Amino acid sequence: MNRNHLFIALALMAAAVLSACAGGSALSADDQIATIVAATLQAGGAPTLSAEDQIATGVAATLQAQVAPTDGSIGAQSAFGDCANTGQISIAYVKDGNVWIWVQGGPHSQLTNNGDANDVRISQDGCRIALMRSVPNPAYDPNVEFPLQSTFNELWVVNSDGVGLRKMAGQEFFATLPAPAANTAYDLYKFGWQPGSHTLAFGTRTTFSGPGLAQNNDVYLVNADTAIGPGDIVTLLPMGQGGDFYFSPDGQQIAFTTSTNVSVVDADGGDLRSNLVSFPVVITYSEYLYYPPVHWSPDSNSFMLAIPPEDGLAPPVNGVYPETLLWYVPLDGTPAFEAGAVQTVWFVTKEVQFTPDIGRVAYIRQYGEPAANQYELVVALSNGSNESPTIQSPEITFGDWGPDNNQYIYFITEGGNLHMWLGNANSPNVTPISGLTPFAAANAEVVWVEGNSFVQMLLGNAGAELSLMETSGAGAVIDTFANPFVAFDVAN
């Protein structure tokens, strides 16, 4: 049976299963994952049309001129979506330690000038930009044998018009936490916006003299519109009870992972569901613990995650590599279960990537003799079945899935030059995506925004280039950088 016939047969079988379950009874856990993959098979078809990208007259000039706030006052009355660039593709990024913003249709605009920013997150409405600032550590003493780091990170926020730069969490807040062990200190680690709000979630880590990452597995919440001090920070999950956090699309739940388990809690701290999935510690061959990422379903009722084997670098046994398990976690009270598995994916290179509807996965796997270093890009359903034709290359990297859950971008490096390609899960045909400039890229990062539009960050010896692109190869260069390490985030 060829791939097309197999594809149709699986779709018909899945449709029959769904039809048999249509009598109004609740679907079992196994049927829920079958529903997802069946819907993915049946969707096929044309990609979702992109929304019209227009920007109100004068917005770009307002952003560039840095005049009176477009965000409204900072206070309890501030509303989500209260700025002029809401609904437009807005890209926040760090350049030379300062935060910039670019809104489609206008020039880029500098929002801060302290020169100490190293990471950014833009709120869903584009109105607030959270930034991580690296500030001097008052506890740093270069004269001791094992000094602490000379700087530590604080959480700040600025409005999209450059007004209202203010601290959310820093030294004052860290001082309220349980006293750290000798020769250690607390530092900001992960941070992100709650969807549909101006509330920030963040976690901390413990810093010390020497290499390694020691997360404190905590989660805190702070409202960027109303907070005026450490007393306005809410402890959602204290130290040792949280982990890496992932908001559901509706913003009402938070999944959080550690090196051994996955749990969920409501965004208000209620209904804690612990250890929905448990797994062995994954060997990282370095001084940090691996926390698997979570991929939510669009309806916020379930999520999936990929759990690597304990040793992702273990050699194949009789030609068979260890497996990465694909877990499906429903939140209707039924237990999580292994939906399928794929050949081990070395997470340091690129983790398993789920489509926005979690119906498909993409990953890079090795084939043939290990010493030959042969790799291929695999696209399959989210239970690991029904693989599309693979794409083989010694240096191939997956980029990102499109919002239609079919199209995807990948890269192939040949002779030190990076080439970008557009693939489709429903077709063996691929299309090259041309570059806007002669920039010589050795690596790239892409984030699909909507329709056929995606943000592209090219990285090379000459620095970096940030652009908004179309899959046709058209687009606009947003900015260029002398440093190849650039942080950016997108709202639309």
Beta strands, then each sheet from edge to edge (+ up, - down):
strand 1: 90-95
strand 2: 98-103
strand 3: 108-110
strand 4: 117-122
strand 5: 128-136
strand 6: 151-159
strand 7: 166-169
strand 8: 184-193
strand 9: 199-208
strand 10: 214-215
strand 11: 219-223
strand 12: 234-237
strand 13: 244-247
strand 14: 253-257
strand 15: 261-266
strand 16: 273-278
strand 17: 295-296
strand 18: 302-307
strand 19: 323-330
strand 20: 337-343
strand 21: 353-354
strand 22: 360-367
strand 23: 374-381
strand 24: 391-392
strand 25: 396-401
strand 26: 407-414
strand 27: 417-424
strand 28: 427-433
strand 29: 443-450
strand 30: 453-460
strand 31: 463-470
strand 32: 475-481
strand 33: 488-491
sheet 1: 3+ 2- 1+ 33-
sheet 2: 4+ 5- 6+ 7-
sheet 3: 8+ 9- 10+
sheet 4: 8+ 9- 11+ 12-
sheet 5: 13+ 14- 15+ 16-
sheet 6: 17+ 18- 19+ 20-
sheet 7: 21+ 22- 23+ 24-
sheet 8: 25+ 26- 27+ 28-
sheet 9: 29+ 30- 31+ 32-
end
